[in-house]
Amino acid sequence: MKIISYFKSTLSVLLIFSVVTSCLRKRPEEKPVVTDNTDAQLSGLELSKQYCQGCHMYPEPDLLDKNIWENYMLPRMGYMLGIYSNDSIRETLFESGPGGKKVREANTFPAEQRIDNASWEKIKAYYMVNAPDSLSKITASYQPLKQFEPIIPDYQLSPPSTTMVQFSEEGSFYIGDANSRSLLHFNANLNLLKVGKVPEGAVHIHETKQHLWVTAMGSFSPTDAPSGMLIRYPKEKGRPAVMVDSLQRPVHAAFSDLDGDGLEDVVISEFGKWTGGLSWWKQNANGTYTKNQLDHRPGAIRSYITDWNNDGLPDITALFGQGDEGITIYYNKGNGQFSIKKAIPLPSSYGSSYFNLFDYNSDGLLDILYAAGDNGDYPPILKPYHGIRIFVNKGEETFEEVYFYPLHGAYNAIPKDFDLDGDMDIAIISFFPDFQHHPEEAFVYLENTGDMQFTPHTLPGISNLGRWIVMDASDWDKDGDTDLILGALTFEVVPKMNYVNTWVKNGIPFIVLENKTF
């Protein structure tokens, strides 16, 4: 049952990191704050504006409730400002080994205080006075979903600890399992073909004719240790090869020839913990790779490579879900150089979880489907701003939010014309649904009815089968419509209910949702 506690630790820190990490990361050369009369004259609001929005969007008090601010956010924000209740606390914040060394080098937890006590007390008081006792609730009603039929495999894994589901072109698919540290290959009939051992946390596959390029986190537990890697596995005979190592919890890899030398390079998203980043790795003539840092922010989730400005050079678009959350575009200037545009900055409490590029309005410009729903705080609270958003490209990568569907804990959203009526529908999974009142929102299908209107559908009982954390889409049965596969990971429900016992007993690692349009 190790995976339950491991993943609980991982998810539980994401919200904490997302609010405080970015603005409070300090460089070693920075000096302690010198108190003067200026701060003494400022209000708590003015001080919070001064200290809490230097590197990300300003966190409004109403984004979290009083309990979370008082017991989790504000104490940890204090650590990043060099405020500790006793001398021993600071050392407990550093892990041992190379991960802790990276955090020390980043001076994430400064030894010297960065703000005077009086000013800090004003900031805390401002948040406590203005934060709500509780957040508003999402109200929703759903139609029963008849278009998809769940297919449960005979194969069982207990406890389910799926970290990846990914279709192959021929209808087979792969799943990663954290507990057994394995990569499993199933055929289109859901029969197991092959099992291979991988490092902990296989989260993404780049498939070529001869190889599988597997991104392995190295650790589910929150860590800055560089134990992740990109591994190339032969599909037939041969030995796997570690192509890039010493990565900080990598979660995605995208491939393209970025510098025009005829060799395929790779962009790797390192989520990390307190440190991480986004880098492109240049492939050298001898097959090795050289790192080129694009962004030092932790929380890199995934990237896409496309030519935004039609200059013939592949650009990079990435989502960050920690601290300085949002979607950033890296324009390729040639010769391995990139310029940066923060296309969609987002509040640091959103819990960004996924994004897709697609042409929503058929105008020839790529738009963005964005999901927010990470909710691993202590204790998890239902957030009315969780859900999916559509950002329409108005030209030159200026995006406007045109649609918001609130959904607690939204973790992935896939846009496809599932009902084949000529417009884009959306399939969503939630890892943090409202289990007490609306457990069916663990999977929601939004049927596009035109004019920016969607009708939500759900499958009753979907949460009894598993807790869905990953999803992929493809025409699995080759009948002309798009099917879905959902992967489950056992994780305790707060407040505790009987779901975990059911999930462990049933041992369902994935289900296929067969599209019955055809």
Order of alpha helices (4+ residues) and beta strands (2+ residues): alpha-alpha-alpha-alpha-alpha-alpha-alpha-beta-beta-beta-beta-beta-beta-beta-beta-beta-beta-beta-beta-beta-beta-beta-beta-beta-beta-beta-beta-beta-beta-beta-beta-beta-beta-alpha-beta-beta-alpha-beta
